[in-house]
Amino acid sequence: MIDGYRHKGMRRQLIEELKEKGISDMAILEAFDKVPRHFFLDSSFTSQAYSNMAFQIGAGQTISHPFTVAFQTQLLEVERGHRVLEIGTGSGFQTAILCALGVRVVSIERQKELYIKAKPIIQKLGYSPNLFYGDGYKGKASYAPYDSILVTCGAPFIPEDLKTQLKVGGRLVIPIGEGKKQIMTRLIKLGEDEWKKETYGDFSFVPMLTKTAK
């Protein structure tokens, strides 16, 4: 995996585009500078890796638009040392961005092909999140409670297990809806049964499915 001056230059251009689109958290922009997105794509897409596009990554899944990754990450409002649960490891790019922010990541992927593929790429970057092959609807109770939970696929509803595993004061960022469009939603847990709900417009994700796939 080569990360040359050309790649770094393209990353800087992408970061400027993210700024123009409203990403203001400097730690997130610095994380985008640290994590080579082209490592997570087929080598034939290297020249497009830093455009604001989604790409197919196999198993019917996609690597999200860089803006979507940055926007969801910004909604989490993470701090170094926080424990974050990610539902949908996918390519591993979002996972690596979270690791670059200094958070402790627990990530679940239901597609075995993607789980196997993402793990060595993330490790080669020097990060060591806790990656699991499993059902994202169930979360990962053994590592709970979480400071934040991020769902990177379109959910038809908010899984109760995820709500239970979030700390009071924590944030759950999840695109909600069936079909081609979902509403980006942030739930802030004010108490065990008290929530603040915020919405941030339409986005497009692959669907969140139950159980695991081989």
C-alpha positions as a Markdown table, in Angstrom:
| # | Residue | x | y | z |
|---|---|---|---|---|
| 1 | Met | 0.0 | 0.0 | 0.0 |
| 2 | Ile | 1.6 | 3.2 | -1.2 |
| 3 | Asp | 0.7 | 6.7 | 0.0 |
| 4 | Gly | 2.6 | 9.2 | -2.1 |
| 5 | Tyr | 2.6 | 12.9 | -2.5 |
| 6 | Arg | -0.1 | 12.7 | -5.1 |
| 7 | His | -2.4 | 10.9 | -2.7 |
| 8 | Lys | -1.7 | 13.4 | 0.1 |
| 9 | Gly | -2.4 | 16.3 | -2.3 |
| 10 | Met | -5.7 | 14.8 | -3.2 |
| 11 | Arg | -6.6 | 14.4 | 0.5 |
| 12 | Arg | -5.9 | 18.1 | 1.1 |
| 13 | Gln | -8.2 | 19.0 | -1.7 |
| 14 | Leu | -10.9 | 16.7 | -0.2 |
| 15 | Ile | -10.4 | 18.3 | 3.2 |
| 16 | Glu | -11.0 | 21.8 | 1.6 |
| 17 | Glu | -14.2 | 20.5 | 0.1 |
| 18 | Leu | -15.4 | 19.1 | 3.4 |
| 19 | Lys | -14.7 | 22.5 | 5.0 |
| 20 | Glu | -16.8 | 24.2 | 2.3 |
| 21 | Lys | -19.6 | 21.7 | 3.0 |
| 22 | Gly | -19.7 | 22.6 | 6.7 |
| 23 | Ile | -17.3 | 20.2 | 8.4 |
| 24 | Ser | -15.7 | 22.4 | 11.1 |
| 25 | Asp | -14.3 | 20.0 | 13.6 |
| 26 | Met | -10.5 | 20.2 | 13.0 |
| 27 | Ala | -9.8 | 16.9 | 14.7 |
| 28 | Ile | -12.0 | 15.2 | 12.1 |
| 29 | Leu | -10.3 | 17.0 | 9.2 |
| 30 | Glu | -6.9 | 16.0 | 10.6 |
| 31 | Ala | -8.2 | 12.4 | 10.8 |
| 32 | Phe | -9.1 | 12.5 | 7.1 |
| 33 | Asp | -5.6 | 13.7 | 6.4 |
| 34 | Lys | -4.1 | 10.7 | 8.4 |
| 35 | Val | -6.2 | 8.0 | 6.8 |
| 36 | Pro | -5.6 | 7.1 | 3.1 |
| 37 | Arg | -9.0 | 6.4 | 1.7 |
| 38 | His | -7.5 | 4.8 | -1.4 |
| 39 | Phe | -6.3 | 1.9 | 0.8 |
| 40 | Phe | -9.9 | 0.9 | 1.3 |
| 41 | Leu | -10.8 | 0.8 | -2.5 |
| 42 | Asp | -9.8 | -1.4 | -5.4 |
| 43 | Ser | -6.6 | 0.0 | -6.9 |
| 44 | Ser | -8.4 | 0.8 | -10.2 |
| 45 | Phe | -10.3 | 3.6 | -8.3 |
| 46 | Thr | -7.3 | 5.3 | -6.8 |
| 47 | Ser | -7.6 | 8.4 | -8.9 |
| 48 | Gln | -11.3 | 8.8 | -7.8 |
| 49 | Ala | -10.7 | 7.9 | -4.1 |
| 50 | Tyr | -10.6 | 11.5 | -2.9 |
| 51 | Ser | -13.7 | 12.7 | -4.8 |
| 52 | Asn | -16.9 | 13.0 | -2.8 |
| 53 | Met | -18.3 | 9.7 | -4.1 |
| 54 | Ala | -19.5 | 6.4 | -2.8 |
| 55 | Phe | -18.1 | 3.2 | -4.2 |
| 56 | Gln | -19.1 | -0.5 | -4.3 |
| 57 | Ile | -16.9 | -2.6 | -2.0 |
| 58 | Gly | -18.4 | -6.0 | -2.5 |
| 59 | Ala | -21.2 | -8.0 | -0.9 |
| 60 | Gly | -23.7 | -5.4 | -2.1 |
| 61 | Gln | -22.2 | -2.8 | 0.2 |
| 62 | Thr | -20.6 | 0.6 | -0.3 |
| 63 | Ile | -18.0 | 2.9 | 1.1 |
| 64 | Ser | -19.9 | 6.1 | 2.0 |
| 65 | His | -19.3 | 9.5 | 0.6 |
| 66 | Pro | -16.4 | 11.2 | 2.5 |
| 67 | Phe | -18.9 | 14.0 | 3.5 |
| 68 | Thr | -21.3 | 11.5 | 4.9 |
| 69 | Val | -18.5 | 9.9 | 7.0 |
| 70 | Ala | -17.3 | 13.3 | 8.2 |
| 71 | Phe | -20.9 | 14.5 | 8.9 |
| 72 | Gln | -21.9 | 11.4 | 11.0 |
| 73 | Thr | -18.6 | 11.6 | 12.9 |
| 74 | Gln | -19.1 | 15.3 | 13.7 |
| 75 | Leu | -22.6 | 14.5 | 15.1 |
| 76 | Leu | -21.0 | 12.0 | 17.5 |
| 77 | Glu | -19.0 | 14.7 | 19.2 |
| 78 | Val | -16.4 | 12.2 | 20.3 |
| 79 | Glu | -13.5 | 12.9 | 22.6 |
| 80 | Arg | -10.2 | 11.0 | 22.9 |
| 81 | Gly | -10.7 | 7.9 | 25.0 |
| 82 | His | -14.4 | 7.6 | 24.4 |
| 83 | Arg | -15.8 | 4.1 | 23.6 |
| 84 | Val | -17.7 | 4.1 | 20.4 |
| 85 | Leu | -19.8 | 1.3 | 18.9 |
| 86 | Glu | -20.0 | 1.2 | 15.1 |
| 87 | Ile | -22.6 | -0.8 | 13.4 |
| 88 | Gly | -21.4 | -1.8 | 9.9 |
| 89 | Thr | -17.6 | -1.9 | 9.6 |
| 90 | Gly | -17.9 | -2.1 | 5.8 |
| 91 | Ser | -14.6 | -1.2 | 4.1 |
| 92 | Gly | -13.2 | -0.1 | 7.5 |
| 93 | Phe | -12.6 | 3.5 | 6.4 |
| 94 | Gln | -15.1 | 5.0 | 9.0 |
| 95 | Thr | -13.6 | 2.7 | 11.6 |
| 96 | Ala | -10.1 | 4.0 | 10.8 |
| 97 | Ile | -11.3 | 7.6 | 11.0 |
| 98 | Leu | -12.7 | 7.0 | 14.5 |
| 99 | Cys | -9.4 | 5.3 | 15.5 |
| 100 | Ala | -7.5 | 8.3 | 14.2 |
| 101 | Leu | -9.6 | 10.5 | 16.6 |
| 102 | Gly | -8.2 | 8.5 | 19.5 |
| 103 | Val | -11.5 | 6.7 | 20.5 |
| 104 | Arg | -11.8 | 3.1 | 21.5 |
| 105 | Val | -13.8 | 1.5 | 18.7 |
| 106 | Val | -16.0 | -1.6 | 18.8 |
| 107 | Ser | -17.2 | -2.4 | 15.3 |
| 108 | Ile | -19.6 | -5.1 | 14.0 |
| 109 | Glu | -20.0 | -6.3 | 10.4 |
| 110 | Arg | -22.6 | -8.9 | 9.3 |
| 111 | Gln | -20.9 | -9.6 | 5.9 |
| 112 | Lys | -18.0 | -12.1 | 6.5 |
| 113 | Glu | -16.3 | -11.1 | 3.3 |
| 114 | Leu | -16.0 | -7.5 | 4.4 |
| 115 | Tyr | -15.1 | -8.4 | 8.0 |
| 116 | Ile | -12.1 | -10.4 | 6.7 |
| 117 | Lys | -11.1 | -7.8 | 4.2 |
| 118 | Ala | -11.2 | -4.8 | 6.4 |
| 119 | Lys | -9.3 | -6.1 | 9.4 |
| 120 | Pro | -5.7 | -6.3 | 7.9 |
| 121 | Ile | -6.1 | -2.9 | 6.2 |
| 122 | Ile | -7.0 | -1.2 | 9.5 |
| 123 | Gln | -4.2 | -3.0 | 11.3 |
| 124 | Lys | -1.6 | -2.0 | 8.7 |
| 125 | Leu | -2.5 | 1.6 | 9.5 |
| 126 | Gly | -1.5 | 0.9 | 13.1 |
| 127 | Tyr | -5.0 | 0.9 | 14.6 |
| 128 | Ser | -6.4 | -1.9 | 16.8 |
| 129 | Pro | -10.2 | -1.6 | 17.1 |
| 130 | Asn | -12.3 | -4.5 | 18.4 |
| 131 | Leu | -13.8 | -5.9 | 15.2 |
| 132 | Phe | -16.6 | -8.5 | 15.3 |
| 133 | Tyr | -18.5 | -10.6 | 12.8 |
| 134 | Gly | -22.1 | -10.5 | 14.0 |
| 135 | Asp | -25.6 | -9.0 | 14.0 |
| 136 | Gly | -25.5 | -5.2 | 14.4 |
| 137 | Tyr | -29.1 | -5.1 | 15.7 |
| 138 | Lys | -27.9 | -6.8 | 18.9 |
| 139 | Gly | -24.9 | -4.4 | 19.4 |
| 140 | Lys | -22.2 | -5.7 | 21.7 |
| 141 | Ala | -23.4 | -5.7 | 25.3 |
| 142 | Ser | -20.1 | -7.1 | 26.7 |
| 143 | Tyr | -18.3 | -3.8 | 25.9 |
| 144 | Ala | -21.2 | -1.5 | 26.9 |
| 145 | Pro | -21.9 | 1.2 | 28.0 |
| 146 | Tyr | -20.8 | 3.3 | 25.0 |
| 147 | Asp | -20.2 | 7.0 | 24.9 |
| 148 | Ser | -21.5 | 7.0 | 21.3 |
| 149 | Ile | -23.1 | 4.6 | 18.8 |
| 150 | Leu | -22.8 | 5.1 | 15.0 |
| 151 | Val | -24.9 | 3.2 | 12.6 |
| 152 | Thr | -23.6 | 3.3 | 9.0 |
| 153 | Cys | -26.6 | 1.7 | 7.3 |
| 154 | Gly | -30.2 | 2.6 | 6.8 |
| 155 | Ala | -32.3 | 1.2 | 9.7 |
| 156 | Pro | -36.1 | 0.7 | 9.5 |
| 157 | Phe | -36.3 | 1.5 | 13.2 |
| 158 | Ile | -34.0 | 2.1 | 16.2 |
| 159 | Pro | -32.9 | -1.2 | 17.7 |
| 160 | Glu | -33.7 | -1.3 | 21.4 |
| 161 | Asp | -30.4 | -3.1 | 22.2 |
| 162 | Leu | -28.5 | -0.1 | 20.9 |
| 163 | Lys | -30.5 | 2.3 | 23.0 |
| 164 | Thr | -29.9 | 0.2 | 26.1 |
| 165 | Gln | -26.1 | 0.0 | 25.5 |
| 166 | Leu | -25.7 | 3.8 | 25.3 |
| 167 | Lys | -24.5 | 5.8 | 28.3 |
| 168 | Val | -26.7 | 8.5 | 29.7 |
| 169 | Gly | -25.5 | 11.6 | 28.0 |
| 170 | Gly | -24.4 | 9.6 | 25.0 |
| 171 | Arg | -25.3 | 10.0 | 21.3 |
| 172 | Leu | -26.7 | 7.6 | 18.9 |
| 173 | Val | -26.4 | 8.6 | 15.2 |
| 174 | Ile | -28.5 | 6.6 | 12.9 |
| 175 | Pro | -30.1 | 7.0 | 9.4 |
| 176 | Ile | -33.7 | 6.0 | 9.8 |
| 177 | Gly | -36.0 | 4.9 | 7.0 |
| 178 | Glu | -36.7 | 2.2 | 4.4 |
| 179 | Gly | -36.2 | 2.7 | 0.7 |
| 180 | Lys | -33.6 | 4.8 | -1.1 |
| 181 | Lys | -33.6 | 7.7 | 1.3 |
| 182 | Gln | -33.2 | 7.8 | 5.1 |
| 183 | Ile | -33.4 | 10.7 | 7.6 |
| 184 | Met | -30.1 | 11.3 | 9.5 |
| 185 | Thr | -31.1 | 11.2 | 13.1 |
| 186 | Arg | -29.3 | 11.8 | 16.4 |
| 187 | Leu | -30.7 | 10.6 | 19.7 |
| 188 | Ile | -29.2 | 12.0 | 22.9 |
| 189 | Lys | -29.8 | 9.9 | 26.0 |
| 190 | Leu | -30.9 | 12.3 | 28.7 |
| 191 | Gly | -32.0 | 9.6 | 31.1 |
| 192 | Glu | -32.8 | 5.9 | 31.1 |
| 193 | Asp | -36.1 | 6.5 | 29.4 |
| 194 | Glu | -35.6 | 10.1 | 28.3 |
| 195 | Trp | -34.3 | 11.1 | 24.8 |
| 196 | Lys | -33.8 | 14.2 | 22.7 |
| 197 | Lys | -34.3 | 13.6 | 19.0 |
| 198 | Glu | -32.7 | 15.7 | 16.3 |
| 199 | Thr | -32.9 | 15.2 | 12.5 |
| 200 | Tyr | -30.4 | 16.4 | 9.8 |
| 201 | Gly | -32.0 | 15.8 | 6.4 |
| 202 | Asp | -32.0 | 13.0 | 3.8 |
| 203 | Phe | -29.1 | 10.6 | 3.1 |
| 204 | Ser | -28.8 | 7.4 | 1.2 |
| 205 | Phe | -27.4 | 4.2 | 2.7 |
| 206 | Val | -27.6 | 0.5 | 2.1 |
| 207 | Pro | -30.2 | -1.2 | 4.4 |
| 208 | Met | -29.4 | -2.5 | 7.9 |
| 209 | Leu | -30.2 | -6.2 | 7.9 |
| 210 | Thr | -30.5 | -8.7 | 10.7 |
| 211 | Lys | -28.3 | -11.7 | 11.4 |
| 212 | Thr | -25.0 | -12.5 | 9.6 |
| 213 | Ala | -24.2 | -13.3 | 6.0 |
| 214 | Lys | -21.5 | -15.6 | 4.9 |
